[in-house]
Amino acid sequence: MSVQYPQGRATVGEKPGNEPEEARLQNASRQIVQDAVLRAVRQVSREGRGQERARGGVQRGVGDVTKKQEKK
C-alpha cells in the first residue's frame, strides 16, 4: 500500500488546506508573545517610576549632600 500526497506537498502528516490554519496559529502565537512582552515592559517601567518617587524623584549620586550630612 502506498501513500499519495497532493501535488506540491512533501511533508508527511499535513492535511491539504492546512496552511491558513497554521498561519493563523503562528500569528496568534506571535501576538500573544508580543502582548506579554509589552505588558512586562510596562510593568517594569511602572515599578521603576514608583521606586523613583519613593526616593524623592531624584537619584543621589556620589558627592550629593543628604539632610543628615547637612545637620552635622
C-alpha positions in Angstrom: 0.0 0.0 0.0 1.4 3.4 -1.0 0.6 6.8 0.4 -0.1 9.5 -2.1 0.2 13.2 -1.2 -1.4 16.1 -3.0 0.8 17.6 -5.6 3.2 20.2 -4.1 3.1 18.7 -0.6 6.1 16.8 0.6 5.5 16.9 4.4 4.2 13.8 5.9 1.2 14.2 8.3 -0.1 17.5 6.9 -3.6 17.7 5.6 -4.4 19.6 2.4 -5.7 23.2 3.1 -3.8 23.3 6.5 -1.7 26.4 5.5 -4.2 29.0 6.5 -4.8 27.3 9.9 -1.0 27.1 10.5 -0.5 30.7 9.6 -3.4 31.8 11.8 -1.9 29.8 14.7 1.5 31.3 14.1 0.1 34.9 14.0 -1.9 34.2 17.2 1.2 32.9 19.0 3.2 35.9 17.8 0.6 38.3 19.1 0.4 36.5 22.4 4.2 36.8 22.9 4.2 40.5 21.8 1.4 41.3 24.2 3.2 39.6 27.1 6.4 41.4 26.4 4.6 44.7 26.2 2.9 44.1 29.5 6.2 43.1 31.1 7.9 46.3 29.8 5.0 48.5 31.1 5.1 46.8 34.5 8.9 47.2 34.9 8.5 50.9 33.8 5.7 51.5 36.3 7.8 49.8 39.1 10.8 51.9 38.2 8.8 55.1 38.4 7.3 54.0 41.7 10.8 53.4 43.1 11.9 56.8 41.8 9.0 58.5 43.5 9.8 56.7 46.8 13.3 58.1 46.6 12.0 61.6 46.2 12.2 61.7 42.4 16.0 62.3 42.3 18.7 59.8 42.3 21.5 60.7 44.6 25.0 60.4 43.3 28.4 60.4 44.8 29.1 63.8 46.4 25.4 64.7 46.9 24.7 66.1 50.3 21.9 64.4 52.3 19.9 66.1 55.0 21.8 64.0 57.7 25.1 65.3 56.4 23.8 68.9 56.4 22.9 68.7 60.1 26.5 67.7 61.1 
